[in-house]
Amino acid sequence: MRKLVYYVAVSLDGRIAGPGGEYDFYPAGDEQQNAAYTAWTTALYPETVPTAHRAATGVTDAPNRHFDTIVMGLGAYRPALDHGITSPYAHLRQYVVSSTLKPDIDPAVTVVPGDPLALVRDLKREESTGLGIWLCGGGKLAGALLPEIDELVIKNYPVVAGAGIPAFDGPFDPTVFDVAERTAFPNGVTLTHLTRRRQGLDRQRA
């Protein structure tokens, strides 16, 4: 089965964006620190760079390493749309979960007005390509898809937002993930890769 991976930037208080969807408050460190951090994450996850920025970051022809499909809510899609870009990740299969977006917004984008869980379960049942499904956001979609999230890749920034969009916005549903790897950067960002804990292991440790 293909995996659903939530790869996202998060503040210390668990916000993925400000109240208006802004994300320019994340501290990047000095020029050298930011360049090193950006180069590292871009090399590891080149497919997460929007198509319009791939040439500037040197990944125009870079193959997808982890994902071949992206699933996002309207809030995650909106920044590109506001700039007139209707296909922000043309190098991936794109799904936007929204009940208000026009279904013919772009031939390269599939608008899903209904159940996101059904969408993801169908995508997971596809024949494996060796690549996973990137859950890009936002919080409401992540909350709805929590039962199907297999892995988390959290870029945790050293800043408290105070308010904004939470990483998960859904019902109370404690779900345990195990830390598989953690990398700290000089600019204060930590990138943590977590995997969903199997229920049998939960019972064994209880």
DRENVEX-56875 format. One record per residue (C-alpha): residue number from 1; residue in three letters; chain; x negated, y negated, z. Coordinates in nm, 4 decimals, padded with zeros to 6 digits. Layout:
N
+-----+---------+--------+----------+----------+----------+
! num ! residuo ! cadena !       c1 !       c2 !       c3 !
+-----+---------+--------+----------+----------+----------+
! NUM !     ALA !      A !        X !        Y !        Z !
...
+-----+---------+--------+----------+----------+----------+
// end
This chain:
206
+-----+---------+--------+----------+----------+----------+
! num ! residuo ! cadena !       c1 !       c2 !       c3 !
+-----+---------+--------+----------+----------+----------+
!   1 !     MET !      A !  00.0000 !  00.0000 !  00.0000 !
!   2 !     ARG !      A ! -00.1157 ! -00.3510 ! -00.0774 !
!   3 !     LYS !      A ! -00.1816 ! -00.5773 !  00.2222 !
!   4 !     LEU !      A ! -00.0265 ! -00.9099 !  00.3109 !
!   5 !     VAL !      A ! -00.2900 ! -01.1461 !  00.4513 !
!   6 !     TYR !      A ! -00.2144 ! -01.4808 !  00.6146 !
!   7 !     TYR !      A ! -00.5165 ! -01.6998 !  00.5318 !
!   8 !     VAL !      A ! -00.4676 ! -02.0418 !  00.6834 !
!   9 !     ALA !      A ! -00.6275 ! -02.3369 !  00.8644 !
!  10 !     VAL !      A ! -00.5016 ! -02.3970 !  01.2192 !
!  11 !     SER !      A ! -00.5570 ! -02.6634 !  01.4853 !
!  12 !     LEU !      A ! -00.6362 ! -02.5776 !  01.8482 !
!  13 !     ASP !      A ! -00.2676 ! -02.6084 !  01.9349 !
!  14 !     GLY !      A ! -00.1584 ! -02.3784 !  01.6540 !
!  15 !     ARG !      A ! -00.0502 ! -02.6329 !  01.3918 !
!  16 !     ILE !      A ! -00.1141 ! -02.5768 !  01.0225 !
!  17 !     ALA !      A ! -00.0079 ! -02.9304 !  00.9287 !
!  18 !     GLY !      A !  00.1172 ! -03.2505 !  01.0859 !
!  19 !     PRO !      A !  00.4847 ! -03.3510 !  01.1178 !
!  20 !     GLY !      A !  00.4836 ! -03.4853 !  00.7617 !
!  21 !     GLY !      A !  00.2914 ! -03.1933 !  00.6159 !
!  22 !     GLU !      A ! -00.0415 ! -03.3769 !  00.6401 !
!  23 !     TYR !      A ! -00.3625 ! -03.1796 !  00.6860 !
!  24 !     ASP !      A ! -00.6269 ! -03.4499 !  00.6450 !
!  25 !     PHE !      A ! -00.6807 ! -03.4680 !  01.0231 !
!  26 !     TYR !      A ! -00.8954 ! -03.1537 !  01.0316 !
!  27 !     PRO !      A ! -01.2543 ! -03.2527 !  01.1238 !
!  28 !     ALA !      A ! -01.5084 ! -03.1408 !  00.8646 !
!  29 !     GLY !      A ! -01.8322 ! -03.2368 !  01.0411 !
!  30 !     ASP !      A ! -02.1076 ! -03.4368 !  00.8759 !
!  31 !     GLU !      A ! -02.1804 ! -03.4142 !  00.5044 !
!  32 !     GLN !      A ! -02.4333 ! -03.1337 !  00.5361 !
!  33 !     GLN !      A ! -02.2164 ! -02.9300 !  00.7739 !
!  34 !     ASN !      A ! -01.9094 ! -02.9677 !  00.5565 !
!  35 !     ALA !      A ! -02.1009 ! -02.8715 !  00.2420 !
!  36 !     ALA !      A ! -02.2369 ! -02.5550 !  00.4043 !
!  37 !     TYR !      A ! -01.8980 ! -02.4556 !  00.5446 !
!  38 !     THR !      A ! -01.7157 ! -02.5206 !  00.2166 !
!  39 !     ALA !      A ! -01.9753 ! -02.3287 !  00.0153 !
!  40 !     TRP !      A ! -01.9477 ! -02.0287 !  00.2500 !
!  41 !     THR !      A ! -01.5678 ! -02.0084 !  00.2464 !
!  42 !     THR !      A ! -01.5453 ! -02.0775 ! -00.1265 !
!  43 !     ALA !      A ! -01.7908 ! -01.7969 ! -00.2047 !
!  44 !     LEU !      A ! -01.5970 ! -01.5560 !  00.0165 !
!  45 !     TYR !      A ! -01.2465 ! -01.6558 ! -00.0994 !
!  46 !     PRO !      A ! -01.2865 ! -01.8196 ! -00.4443 !
!  47 !     GLU !      A ! -00.9275 ! -01.7427 ! -00.5416 !
!  48 !     THR !      A ! -00.7961 ! -01.9706 ! -00.2643 !
!  49 !     VAL !      A ! -00.9357 ! -02.2759 ! -00.4450 !
!  50 !     PRO !      A ! -00.6547 ! -02.4419 ! -00.6444 !
!  51 !     THR !      A ! -00.6978 ! -02.4137 ! -01.0195 !
!  52 !     ALA !      A ! -00.7419 ! -02.7909 ! -01.0613 !
!  53 !     HIS !      A ! -01.0418 ! -02.7882 ! -00.8255 !
!  54 !     ARG !      A ! -01.2173 ! -02.4732 ! -00.9437 !
!  55 !     ALA !      A ! -01.4471 ! -02.6461 ! -01.1917 !
!  56 !     ALA !      A ! -01.5639 ! -02.9004 ! -00.9327 !
!  57 !     THR !      A ! -01.6419 ! -02.6240 ! -00.6831 !
!  58 !     GLY !      A ! -01.8198 ! -02.4041 ! -00.9371 !
!  59 !     VAL !      A ! -01.5754 ! -02.1128 ! -00.9342 !
!  60 !     THR !      A ! -01.4063 ! -02.1633 ! -01.2715 !
!  61 !     ASP !      A ! -01.4904 ! -01.8122 ! -01.3881 !
!  62 !     ALA !      A ! -01.5258 ! -01.6480 ! -01.0474 !
!  63 !     PRO !      A ! -01.3264 ! -01.3249 ! -01.0200 !
!  64 !     ASN !      A ! -01.0648 ! -01.2874 ! -00.7483 !
!  65 !     ARG !      A ! -01.2290 ! -01.1126 ! -00.4536 !
!  66 !     HIS !      A ! -00.9426 ! -01.0503 ! -00.2106 !
!  67 !     PHE !      A ! -00.6094 ! -01.1542 ! -00.3636 !
!  68 !     ASP !      A ! -00.4320 ! -01.1427 ! -00.6984 !
!  69 !     THR !      A ! -00.0964 ! -01.2709 ! -00.5716 !
!  70 !     ILE !      A !  00.0098 ! -01.5720 ! -00.3644 !
!  71 !     VAL !      A !  00.3317 ! -01.6162 ! -00.1669 !
!  72 !     MET !      A !  00.4150 ! -01.9616 ! -00.0306 !
!  73 !     GLY !      A !  00.7033 ! -02.1644 !  00.1018 !
!  74 !     LEU !      A !  00.8198 ! -02.4929 ! -00.0430 !
!  75 !     GLY !      A !  00.6155 ! -02.6892 !  00.2121 !
!  76 !     ALA !      A !  00.2939 ! -02.5233 !  00.0953 !
!  77 !     TYR !      A !  00.3915 ! -02.5747 ! -00.2693 !
!  78 !     ARG !      A !  00.5022 ! -02.9357 ! -00.2244 !
!  79 !     PRO !      A !  00.1581 ! -03.1107 ! -00.2180 !
!  80 !     ALA !      A !  00.0773 ! -02.9840 ! -00.5676 !
!  81 !     LEU !      A !  00.4278 ! -03.0573 ! -00.6918 !
!  82 !     ASP !      A !  00.4031 ! -03.4152 ! -00.5648 !
!  83 !     HIS !      A !  00.1003 ! -03.4581 ! -00.7919 !
!  84 !     GLY !      A !  00.2842 ! -03.3191 ! -01.0935 !
!  85 !     ILE !      A !  00.1193 ! -02.9765 ! -01.0714 !
!  86 !     THR !      A !  00.3751 ! -02.6993 ! -01.1047 !
!  87 !     SER !      A !  00.1288 ! -02.4085 ! -01.1291 !
!  88 !     PRO !      A ! -00.1338 ! -02.4771 ! -00.8589 !
!  89 !     TYR !      A ! -00.2851 ! -02.1277 ! -00.8604 !
!  90 !     ALA !      A ! -00.2715 ! -02.0289 ! -01.2263 !
!  91 !     HIS !      A ! -00.5360 ! -01.7607 ! -01.1683 !
!  92 !     LEU !      A ! -00.2947 ! -01.5749 ! -00.9353 !
!  93 !     ARG !      A !  00.0595 ! -01.4454 ! -00.9599 !
!  94 !     GLN !      A !  00.2607 ! -01.7149 ! -00.7843 !
!  95 !     TYR !      A !  00.5778 ! -01.6756 ! -00.5783 !
!  96 !     VAL !      A !  00.7498 ! -01.9676 ! -00.4056 !
!  97 !     VAL !      A !  01.0175 ! -01.8849 ! -00.1496 !
!  98 !     SER !      A !  01.2778 ! -02.1615 ! -00.1677 !
!  99 !     SER !      A !  01.6550 ! -02.1907 ! -00.1886 !
! 100 !     THR !      A !  01.6400 ! -02.5438 ! -00.3313 !
! 101 !     LEU !      A !  01.3623 ! -02.5305 ! -00.5924 !
! 102 !     LYS !      A !  01.4717 ! -02.4974 ! -00.9555 !
! 103 !     PRO !      A !  01.4063 ! -02.1424 ! -01.0796 !
! 104 !     ASP !      A !  01.2569 ! -02.2706 ! -01.4080 !
! 105 !     ILE !      A !  01.0055 ! -02.5051 ! -01.2432 !
! 106 !     ASP !      A !  00.7203 ! -02.3334 ! -01.4316 !
! 107 !     PRO !      A !  00.6987 ! -02.0098 ! -01.6346 !
! 108 !     ALA !      A !  00.3960 ! -01.9058 ! -01.4270 !
! 109 !     VAL !      A !  00.5824 ! -01.9459 ! -01.0970 !
! 110 !     THR !      A !  00.8530 ! -01.7130 ! -00.9688 !
! 111 !     VAL !      A !  01.0981 ! -01.8873 ! -00.7379 !
! 112 !     VAL !      A !  01.2504 ! -01.6541 ! -00.4789 !
! 113 !     PRO !      A !  01.5697 ! -01.7962 ! -00.3252 !
! 114 !     GLY !      A !  01.6491 ! -01.4894 ! -00.1157 !
! 115 !     ASP !      A !  01.4939 ! -01.2566 !  00.1395 !
! 116 !     PRO !      A !  01.1126 ! -01.2989 !  00.1558 !
! 117 !     LEU !      A !  01.0787 ! -00.9653 !  00.3372 !
! 118 !     ALA !      A !  01.2317 ! -00.7835 !  00.0409 !
! 119 !     LEU !      A !  00.9948 ! -00.9678 ! -00.1938 !
! 120 !     VAL !      A !  00.6838 ! -00.8743 !  00.0040 !
! 121 !     ARG !      A !  00.7905 ! -00.5125 !  00.0485 !
! 122 !     ASP !      A !  00.8396 ! -00.4837 ! -00.3264 !
! 123 !     LEU !      A !  00.4975 ! -00.6376 ! -00.3906 !
! 124 !     LYS !      A !  00.3351 ! -00.4011 ! -00.1430 !
! 125 !     ARG !      A !  00.4860 ! -00.0994 ! -00.3187 !
! 126 !     GLU !      A !  00.3277 ! -00.1945 ! -00.6494 !
! 127 !     GLU !      A !  00.0421 !  00.0159 ! -00.7755 !
! 128 !     SER !      A ! -00.2696 ! -00.0992 ! -00.5941 !
! 129 !     THR !      A ! -00.5105 ! -00.3207 ! -00.7827 !
! 130 !     GLY !      A ! -00.7559 ! -00.3194 ! -00.4961 !
! 131 !     LEU !      A ! -00.6518 ! -00.6771 ! -00.4173 !
! 132 !     GLY !      A ! -00.4028 ! -00.8052 ! -00.1621 !
! 133 !     ILE !      A ! -00.1286 ! -01.0642 ! -00.1290 !
! 134 !     TRP !      A ! -00.2159 ! -01.4065 !  00.0096 !
! 135 !     LEU !      A !  00.0416 ! -01.5632 !  00.2367 !
! 136 !     CYS !      A ! -00.0444 ! -01.9315 !  00.2029 !
! 137 !     GLY !      A !  00.2234 ! -02.0740 !  00.4341 !
! 138 !     GLY !      A !  00.4176 ! -02.2334 !  00.5785 !
! 139 !     GLY !      A !  00.5185 ! -02.1619 !  00.9345 !
! 140 !     LYS !      A !  00.8806 ! -02.0634 !  00.8764 !
! 141 !     LEU !      A !  00.7822 ! -01.8241 !  00.6011 !
! 142 !     ALA !      A !  00.5056 ! -01.6754 !  00.8156 !
! 143 !     GLY !      A !  00.7534 ! -01.6290 !  01.0996 !
! 144 !     ALA !      A !  00.9947 ! -01.4493 !  00.8687 !
! 145 !     LEU !      A !  00.7194 ! -01.2305 !  00.7250 !
! 146 !     LEU !      A !  00.5489 ! -01.1444 !  01.0547 !
! 147 !     PRO !      A !  00.6721 ! -00.7802 !  01.0412 !
! 148 !     GLU !      A !  00.4832 ! -00.7358 !  00.7125 !
! 149 !     ILE !      A !  00.1617 ! -00.9275 !  00.7870 !
! 150 !     ASP !      A ! -00.1294 ! -00.6817 !  00.7928 !
! 151 !     GLU !      A ! -00.4190 ! -00.9194 !  00.8471 !
! 152 !     LEU !      A ! -00.4891 ! -01.2746 !  00.9566 !
! 153 !     VAL !      A ! -00.7782 ! -01.4930 !  00.8431 !
! 154 !     ILE !      A ! -00.7663 ! -01.7981 !  01.0666 !
! 155 !     LYS !      A ! -00.9817 ! -02.1058 !  01.0116 !
! 156 !     ASN !      A ! -00.9570 ! -02.2664 !  01.3542 !
! 157 !     TYR !      A ! -01.0531 ! -02.6348 !  01.3644 !
! 158 !     PRO !      A ! -01.1617 ! -02.8149 !  01.6856 !
! 159 !     VAL !      A ! -00.8742 ! -03.0614 !  01.6951 !
! 160 !     VAL !      A ! -00.5442 ! -03.0876 !  01.8808 !
! 161 !     ALA !      A ! -00.2652 ! -03.2041 !  01.6487 !
! 162 !     GLY !      A ! -00.0131 ! -03.2723 !  01.9255 !
! 163 !     ALA !      A !  00.2803 ! -03.2063 !  01.6937 !
! 164 !     GLY !      A !  00.3469 ! -03.0650 !  01.3513 !
! 165 !     ILE !      A !  00.4175 ! -02.7411 !  01.1702 !
! 166 !     PRO !      A !  00.3338 ! -02.4294 !  01.3752 !
! 167 !     ALA !      A !  00.1444 ! -02.1382 !  01.2231 !
! 168 !     PHE !      A !  00.4453 ! -01.9177 !  01.3010 !
! 169 !     ASP !      A !  00.7968 ! -02.0547 !  01.3338 !
! 170 !     GLY !      A !  01.0301 ! -01.7679 !  01.4129 !
! 171 !     PRO !      A !  01.1891 ! -01.5656 !  01.6933 !
! 172 !     PHE !      A !  00.9980 ! -01.4418 !  01.9977 !
! 173 !     ASP !      A !  00.8203 ! -01.1298 !  01.8703 !
! 174 !     PRO !      A !  00.4829 ! -01.0563 !  02.0405 !
! 175 !     THR !      A !  00.2641 ! -00.8900 !  01.7792 !
! 176 !     VAL !      A ! -00.0908 ! -00.7823 !  01.8635 !
! 177 !     PHE !      A ! -00.3814 ! -00.8243 !  01.6241 !
! 178 !     ASP !      A ! -00.7396 ! -00.7098 !  01.6848 !
! 179 !     VAL !      A ! -01.0405 ! -00.9250 !  01.6033 !
! 180 !     ALA !      A ! -01.2416 ! -00.7597 !  01.3272 !
! 181 !     GLU !      A ! -01.4943 ! -01.0376 !  01.2684 !
! 182 !     ARG !      A ! -01.5582 ! -01.3929 !  01.3795 !
! 183 !     THR !      A ! -01.7944 ! -01.6518 !  01.2328 !
! 184 !     ALA !      A ! -01.8744 ! -01.9886 !  01.3910 !
! 185 !     PHE !      A ! -01.9950 ! -02.2861 !  01.1881 !
! 186 !     PRO !      A ! -02.1996 ! -02.5914 !  01.2956 !
! 187 !     ASN !      A ! -01.9046 ! -02.8210 !  01.2208 !
! 188 !     GLY !      A ! -01.7095 ! -02.6534 !  01.5026 !
! 189 !     VAL !      A ! -01.4836 ! -02.4389 !  01.2843 !
! 190 !     THR !      A ! -01.4464 ! -02.0698 !  01.3609 !
! 191 !     LEU !      A ! -01.3199 ! -01.8251 !  01.1003 !
! 192 !     THR !      A ! -01.1616 ! -01.5162 !  01.2527 !
! 193 !     HIS !      A ! -01.0490 ! -01.2065 !  01.0658 !
! 194 !     LEU !      A ! -00.7880 ! -01.0038 !  01.2543 !
! 195 !     THR !      A ! -00.6116 ! -00.6789 !  01.1717 !
! 196 !     ARG !      A ! -00.2711 ! -00.5676 !  01.2896 !
! 197 !     ARG !      A ! -00.2926 ! -00.3207 !  01.5773 !
! 198 !     ARG !      A ! -00.1284 !  00.0132 !  01.5131 !
! 199 !     GLN !      A !  00.1594 !  00.0988 !  01.7489 !
! 200 !     GLY !      A !  00.0004 !  00.4288 !  01.8463 !
! 201 !     LEU !      A ! -00.3075 !  00.2428 !  01.9676 !
! 202 !     ASP !      A ! -00.0858 !  00.0076 !  02.1685 !
! 203 !     ARG !      A !  00.0713 !  00.3015 !  02.3499 !
! 204 !     GLN !      A ! -00.2665 !  00.4631 !  02.4116 !
! 205 !     ARG !      A ! -00.4022 !  00.1478 !  02.5768 !
! 206 !     ALA !      A ! -00.0876 !  00.0742 !  02.7784 !
+-----+---------+--------+----------+----------+----------+
// end
